[in-house]
Amino acid sequence: MPNSISPNTIHPNQTESCLVERWQPLWSQIPSHIVTLSDYEQAAREHLPVAMQALLFENTLAPSAYSNAAALDKKRWLPQMLRPSPIDLSCHLYNPHSAVPLDMTLPHPLWLSPVAHQGLYHPQAERAMLEAANLLNTPCIFSCQGNTLFSALLPKTTVAHAVQWYWQAPPQSLAQPSSQLNAEQTNNTQQGRRDYNLQLVEKLATQGMQLLVITVDAPHSGIRAVSRRVQATLPSYCQAVNLPQSSARGTAQSVNDLLAQAPDWADIEWLVKRSPVPVLLKGILHPNDAKRARDIGCAGIVASNHGQRVLADAIAVADILPELRHSVGEDMVIIADGGVRSGSDVAKLIALGADGVGIGRGYIYGLALAGALGVAHVNKILLEELQVTMATLGVANVPELREAVLR
């Protein structure tokens, strides 16, 4: 009986008990009928426990007429013929103007985006993801809310990589609400937070971090109605082992408490100018924010709406991407993350203005169903489809793909 669920038909008695024991992958080899990412998604919806689906899909649990994927589906190619050329997937991320210049050549534009708590989907958690990334030479972004220590991952990473980070509040700043602080105390607290975050970033750099990706679109985790409806919560074996135990994100209760701990543009600018590695801001959708990120020294942005998990009706990435590119020009690096279900979708986001393309849920399907083998297979599918798409469009490389025509 399939486990596929609708947010209006789940019942509390179907929920958390199925996450008490660690989930084990279903497949030791990939079934012959699994040939696309959509096949993986269908299998995930059929086989994963209800609570796991709620945590994974959240606001995208039920199909929506306005989603990242739906926005990509509406875009149609206008191919050019009689232009056969060998396909080169390599791409160049280059920003000589950022606070720390970025100059990185990659074998292809696909990235594994940060996904929190991968231990929920596989006992080896981020280690299994990294095994596949190393095998397929796919760049990856490790989530600070992962279940594996960065010190165990970064030394074993042979691909280009980044660490995703949330602004952290030092323990002492949690003792007294900000509304009770005078001006001098507030300034001291703000500088203390900046210094604290810089210390944490510098430590990551000494462990081998190449890029820092700061997520800025989630001062609050959002409504999360689907997870709340089914009472789906993370099991005890999923701990964010890379975050300070007294992290404000797990301590503050009210919206105003959370906002009091959140950074502003001045905080981010201060950190960007002192970071030992290039910085990208994740969650940027407004063109004015993209320009501001460029102006304060960021090497790039990750255009993302957090998988519509935080704000369900945020604009789709594919719909705003051309405006983002126009606003920042060609030197600012843009990685687009949202709605990819095929190699053609990867190509569409590049044609719309991205330098690189991230996938999140897509590789988690593979992780949950077949471990590292599944993640590698998802990567292989998307890269092969990307090559075929480029061949049939008559484009030979990623720069030419940026000039391809969509209607």
C-alpha positions as CSV (number, residue, x, y, z in Angstrom):
1,M,0.0,0.0,0.0
2,P,1.6,3.3,-1.0
3,N,2.5,5.8,1.7
4,S,2.0,8.8,-0.6
5,I,0.0,11.3,1.4
6,S,-1.9,14.6,1.1
7,P,-1.5,17.2,3.8
8,N,-5.3,17.0,4.4
9,T,-5.5,13.3,4.8
10,I,-2.7,12.5,7.3
11,H,-3.6,11.4,10.8
12,P,-1.5,11.8,14.0
13,N,-1.5,8.0,14.6
14,Q,0.5,7.6,11.3
15,T,3.4,9.6,12.4
16,E,6.4,9.8,14.7
17,S,6.5,6.2,15.8
18,C,7.9,5.2,12.3
19,L,11.0,7.4,12.9
20,V,12.0,5.9,16.3
21,E,14.1,3.2,14.6
22,R,16.7,4.3,12.0
23,W,15.5,4.1,8.4
24,Q,17.3,1.6,6.2
25,P,17.6,1.9,2.4
26,L,15.4,-0.4,0.4
27,W,17.6,-1.2,-2.5
28,S,21.1,-2.7,-2.7
29,Q,20.9,-2.2,-6.5
30,I,18.9,0.2,-8.6
31,P,15.7,-1.3,-10.0
32,S,15.6,-1.3,-13.8
33,H,12.5,0.9,-13.9
34,I,14.2,3.7,-12.1
35,V,15.5,5.8,-15.0
36,T,14.6,9.4,-14.1
37,L,14.5,11.7,-11.1
38,S,10.7,11.6,-11.3
39,D,10.9,7.8,-10.9
40,Y,12.9,8.4,-7.7
41,E,10.4,10.9,-6.4
42,Q,7.5,8.6,-7.1
43,A,9.3,5.8,-5.3
44,A,10.0,8.0,-2.3
45,R,6.4,9.0,-2.1
46,E,5.3,5.4,-2.2
47,H,7.8,3.9,0.2
48,L,9.1,6.5,2.8
49,P,7.3,6.7,6.1
50,V,4.6,9.3,6.4
51,A,6.4,11.4,9.0
52,M,9.6,11.4,6.9
53,Q,7.7,12.6,3.9
54,A,6.2,15.4,5.9
55,L,9.6,16.5,7.0
56,L,11.1,16.1,3.5
57,F,8.4,17.7,1.4
58,E,6.6,20.0,3.8
59,N,4.7,22.6,1.7
60,T,5.4,20.7,-1.5
61,L,3.8,17.5,-0.2
62,A,0.8,18.0,-2.4
63,P,1.2,19.1,-6.0
64,S,0.9,22.9,-6.5
65,A,0.1,24.9,-9.6
66,Y,2.7,27.4,-8.4
67,S,5.9,25.8,-7.4
68,N,9.6,25.8,-8.4
69,A,9.0,22.7,-10.5
70,A,5.8,24.1,-12.1
71,A,7.6,27.3,-13.0
72,L,10.3,25.2,-14.8
73,D,7.7,23.1,-16.6
74,K,6.2,26.3,-18.2
75,K,9.5,27.1,-19.8
76,R,9.9,25.7,-23.4
77,W,13.1,25.4,-25.5
78,L,13.6,26.9,-28.9
79,P,16.4,24.7,-30.2
80,Q,18.8,25.4,-33.1
81,M,19.6,22.6,-35.6
82,L,22.6,21.3,-37.6
83,R,25.2,22.4,-35.0
84,P,26.9,19.1,-33.9
85,S,29.8,19.6,-31.5
86,P,31.4,17.7,-28.6
87,I,29.7,18.6,-25.3
88,D,31.8,20.2,-22.6
89,L,30.1,20.5,-19.2
90,S,32.9,22.3,-17.4
91,C,32.1,25.7,-15.9
92,H,34.0,28.6,-14.4
93,L,32.9,30.4,-11.2
94,Y,34.7,33.7,-11.3
95,N,34.3,36.9,-9.4
96,P,37.5,39.0,-9.1
97,H,35.6,41.9,-7.3
98,S,34.4,40.1,-4.2
99,A,36.1,40.6,-0.8
100,V,37.9,37.3,-1.3
101,P,38.1,36.8,-5.1
102,L,36.5,33.6,-6.4
103,D,38.1,31.6,-9.2
104,M,37.0,28.0,-9.5
105,T,36.8,25.7,-12.5
106,L,34.4,22.8,-12.1
107,P,33.8,19.7,-14.2
108,H,30.1,20.4,-14.5
109,P,27.5,22.9,-13.1
110,L,25.6,20.5,-10.8
111,W,25.9,21.0,-7.0
112,L,24.5,18.9,-4.1
113,S,22.7,21.5,-2.0
114,P,22.8,21.6,1.8
115,V,20.1,19.3,3.3
116,A,19.8,19.1,7.1
117,H,19.7,16.0,9.1
118,Q,20.7,13.4,6.5
119,G,20.8,10.8,9.2
120,L,17.0,10.8,9.0
121,Y,17.3,9.2,5.5
122,H,20.4,6.9,5.9
123,P,22.5,5.6,8.8
124,Q,25.7,7.0,7.1
125,A,24.1,10.4,6.7
126,E,26.4,13.0,5.0
127,R,29.1,10.4,4.6
128,A,27.0,8.6,2.0
129,M,26.3,11.8,0.2
130,L,30.0,12.7,0.2
131,E,31.0,9.2,-1.1
132,A,28.7,9.8,-4.2
133,A,29.9,13.4,-4.6
134,N,33.6,12.3,-4.7
135,L,32.8,9.5,-7.1
136,L,30.9,11.7,-9.6
137,N,33.1,14.7,-9.0
138,T,30.1,16.7,-8.0
139,P,30.6,19.9,-5.8
140,C,28.7,19.8,-2.6
141,I,27.5,22.2,0.2
142,F,27.5,20.7,3.7
143,S,24.7,21.8,6.0
144,C,25.6,23.1,9.4
145,Q,22.5,21.2,10.6
146,G,23.9,17.9,9.4
147,N,24.5,14.8,11.6
148,T,28.2,14.3,10.8
149,L,31.0,16.4,12.1
150,F,32.6,18.7,9.6
151,S,36.0,17.5,10.9
152,A,35.0,14.0,9.6
153,L,33.8,15.3,6.2
154,L,36.1,18.1,5.1
155,P,39.4,16.2,5.1
156,K,37.8,13.4,3.0
157,T,36.3,15.8,0.4
158,T,38.1,15.6,-3.0
159,V,35.6,17.9,-4.8
160,A,34.9,21.6,-4.7
161,H,32.8,22.3,-1.6
162,A,31.2,24.8,0.7
163,V,29.8,24.9,4.2
164,Q,26.3,26.3,4.7
165,W,26.0,28.3,7.9
166,Y,23.3,30.1,9.9
167,W,24.3,33.2,11.9
168,Q,24.9,32.0,15.5
169,A,24.3,33.9,18.8
170,P,26.9,33.4,21.5
171,P,25.6,31.8,24.7
172,Q,25.9,34.9,26.8
173,S,23.6,36.9,24.5
174,L,20.7,34.5,25.3
175,A,20.7,35.3,29.0
176,Q,18.8,38.6,28.7
177,P,16.1,39.6,26.2
178,S,17.3,42.4,23.8
179,S,14.3,44.6,24.9
180,Q,15.9,44.9,28.3
181,L,19.3,46.0,27.1
182,N,20.5,49.6,27.0
183,A,22.2,51.1,24.0
184,E,25.7,50.3,25.2
185,Q,24.8,46.7,26.1
186,T,23.1,46.3,22.7
187,N,26.2,47.5,20.8
188,N,28.5,45.2,22.9
189,T,26.1,42.3,22.3
190,Q,26.1,43.0,18.5
191,Q,29.9,43.1,18.3
192,G,30.1,40.0,20.5
193,R,27.9,38.1,18.0
194,R,30.0,39.3,15.1
195,D,33.2,38.2,16.8
196,Y,31.7,34.9,17.8
197,N,30.6,34.1,14.2
198,L,34.0,35.1,12.8
199,Q,35.7,32.7,15.2
200,L,33.4,29.9,14.1
201,V,34.0,30.7,10.4
202,E,37.8,30.8,10.9
203,K,37.7,27.4,12.6
204,L,35.9,26.0,9.5
205,A,38.5,27.5,7.2
206,T,41.3,25.8,9.1
207,Q,39.4,22.5,8.7
208,G,39.5,22.9,4.9
209,M,36.3,24.8,4.0
210,Q,36.6,26.4,0.5
211,L,33.5,28.5,0.4
212,L,31.1,29.8,3.0
213,V,27.4,29.9,2.2
214,I,25.3,31.9,4.7
215,T,21.6,31.1,4.7
216,V,19.7,34.4,5.2
217,D,16.1,33.5,4.3
218,A,15.1,31.7,7.5
219,P,15.1,34.0,10.5
220,H,12.1,31.8,11.4
221,S,11.6,28.2,10.3
222,G,8.2,29.0,8.9
223,I,4.7,27.6,9.6
224,R,5.6,24.0,8.8
225,A,1.9,23.1,8.9
226,V,2.3,19.6,7.4
227,S,4.9,18.5,9.9
228,R,2.8,20.0,12.8
229,R,-0.4,18.4,11.6
230,V,1.2,14.9,11.7
231,Q,3.3,15.7,14.8
232,A,6.4,14.8,12.8
233,T,9.6,15.7,14.7
234,L,13.2,14.8,14.3
235,P,14.2,11.6,16.2
236,S,16.8,11.8,18.9
237,Y,19.5,10.3,16.7
238,C,19.4,13.4,14.4
239,Q,21.5,15.9,16.2
240,A,23.0,19.0,14.6
241,V,26.5,18.1,15.7
242,N,28.2,21.1,14.1
243,L,26.2,23.8,15.9
244,P,27.0,25.1,19.4
245,Q,24.8,23.3,21.9
246,S,23.5,26.6,23.1
247,S,22.6,27.8,19.6
248,A,19.9,30.5,19.7
249,R,18.1,28.8,16.8
250,G,17.1,26.0,19.2
251,T,16.6,28.2,22.3
252,A,14.6,31.2,21.3
253,Q,10.8,30.6,21.4
254,S,8.9,33.6,20.1
255,V,9.2,35.3,16.7
256,N,10.6,38.4,18.3
257,D,13.2,36.3,20.2
258,L,14.3,34.8,16.9
259,L,14.5,38.1,15.1
260,A,16.5,39.6,17.9
261,Q,19.2,36.9,17.2
262,A,19.1,37.3,13.4
263,P,21.7,39.2,11.5
264,D,21.1,42.3,9.5
265,W,23.0,43.6,6.4
266,A,25.6,45.4,8.6
267,D,26.4,42.1,10.4
268,I,26.8,40.2,7.1
269,E,28.9,42.9,5.5
270,W,31.2,42.9,8.6
271,L,31.6,39.1,8.4
272,V,32.1,39.1,4.6
273,K,34.9,41.6,4.7
274,R,36.7,39.4,7.4
275,S,36.0,35.9,6.1
276,P,39.0,34.0,5.0
277,V,37.1,32.4,2.2
278,P,34.6,33.7,-0.5
279,V,31.1,34.1,0.8
280,L,27.8,33.4,-1.0
281,L,24.4,34.4,0.5
282,K,21.7,31.7,0.2
283,G,18.0,32.6,-0.1
284,I,18.3,35.7,-2.1
285,L,15.3,36.4,-4.4
286,H,14.9,40.1,-4.6
287,P,17.1,41.9,-7.2
288,N,17.8,44.7,-4.7
289,D,19.1,42.1,-2.2
290,A,21.3,40.6,-4.9
291,K,22.8,44.0,-5.8
292,R,23.4,44.7,-2.1
293,A,25.1,41.3,-1.7
294,R,27.4,42.2,-4.6
295,D,28.2,45.6,-3.2
296,I,29.2,44.4,0.3
297,G,31.7,42.0,-1.2
298,C,29.9,38.6,-1.6
299,A,31.3,36.4,-4.3
300,G,27.8,35.2,-5.2
301,I,24.3,34.2,-4.2
302,V,22.3,31.1,-4.1
303,A,18.9,31.9,-5.6
304,S,16.6,29.8,-3.5
305,N,13.3,29.9,-1.7
306,H,14.3,27.2,0.7
307,G,12.3,24.6,-1.2
308,Q,9.2,26.6,-0.3
309,R,9.5,25.2,3.2
310,V,9.8,28.5,5.0
311,L,7.5,30.7,2.9
312,A,5.1,28.5,0.9
313,D,4.2,31.1,-1.6
314,A,7.6,32.7,-2.2
315,I,8.3,33.4,-5.9
316,A,9.6,30.5,-7.9
317,V,13.4,30.6,-8.5
318,A,13.0,30.2,-12.3
319,D,10.6,33.1,-12.5
320,I,13.0,35.6,-10.7
321,L,16.3,34.3,-12.0
322,P,16.6,36.5,-15.1
323,E,16.0,39.6,-13.0
324,L,18.6,38.5,-10.5
325,R,21.2,38.1,-13.3
326,H,20.3,41.5,-14.9
327,S,20.6,43.2,-11.5
328,V,24.1,42.0,-10.7
329,G,25.8,41.6,-14.1
330,E,28.0,38.8,-15.3
331,D,30.8,38.7,-12.6
332,M,28.5,37.9,-9.7
333,V,28.2,34.1,-9.3
334,I,24.6,32.7,-9.1
335,I,23.8,29.2,-8.1
336,A,20.1,28.5,-8.6
337,D,18.4,25.9,-6.5
338,G,14.7,25.0,-6.9
339,G,12.5,22.5,-8.6
340,V,15.1,20.5,-10.6
341,R,13.7,17.2,-11.8
342,S,15.7,16.6,-14.9
343,G,18.8,17.5,-16.8
344,S,16.6,19.8,-19.0
345,D,15.7,21.6,-15.8
346,V,19.4,22.1,-15.0
347,A,19.9,23.5,-18.5
348,K,16.9,25.8,-18.1
349,L,18.2,27.4,-15.0
350,I,21.5,28.0,-16.6
351,A,19.8,29.6,-19.7
352,L,17.9,31.8,-17.3
353,G,21.1,33.1,-15.7
354,A,22.6,30.6,-13.3
355,D,26.3,29.7,-13.3
356,G,25.6,26.5,-11.3
357,V,22.5,24.5,-10.3
358,G,21.8,22.9,-7.0
359,I,19.6,19.9,-6.2
360,G,18.4,19.0,-2.7
361,R,15.4,16.8,-2.3
362,G,16.4,15.0,-5.6
363,Y,19.5,13.4,-4.2
364,I,17.8,12.7,-0.8
365,Y,15.4,10.4,-2.7
366,G,18.4,8.5,-3.8
367,L,20.0,8.5,-0.4
368,A,16.9,7.2,1.4
369,L,16.2,4.5,-1.2
370,A,19.7,3.3,-2.0
371,G,22.3,5.1,0.0
372,A,25.5,6.4,-1.7
373,L,24.6,4.3,-4.8
374,G,21.3,6.1,-5.1
375,V,22.9,9.6,-4.7
376,A,25.5,8.7,-7.4
377,H,22.7,7.4,-9.7
378,V,20.7,10.6,-9.3
379,N,23.8,12.6,-10.2
380,K,24.5,10.3,-13.2
381,I,21.0,10.6,-14.5
382,L,21.0,14.4,-14.4
383,L,24.4,14.8,-15.9
384,E,23.6,12.5,-18.8
385,E,20.3,14.2,-19.4
386,L,22.1,17.6,-19.3
387,Q,24.5,16.4,-22.1
388,V,21.6,15.1,-24.2
389,T,19.7,18.3,-23.7
390,M,22.7,20.4,-24.8
391,A,23.3,18.2,-27.8
392,T,19.6,18.5,-29.0
393,L,19.7,22.3,-28.4
394,G,22.8,22.7,-30.5
395,V,25.0,24.1,-27.8
396,A,28.5,22.8,-27.1
397,N,29.3,24.2,-23.6
398,V,27.9,26.1,-20.6
399,P,28.6,29.6,-21.9
400,E,26.6,28.7,-25.1
401,L,23.9,27.3,-22.9
402,R,23.5,30.7,-21.2
403,E,22.6,32.0,-24.7
404,A,20.0,29.3,-25.4
405,V,16.4,30.5,-26.0
406,L,13.5,29.7,-23.7
407,R,9.9,30.7,-24.4
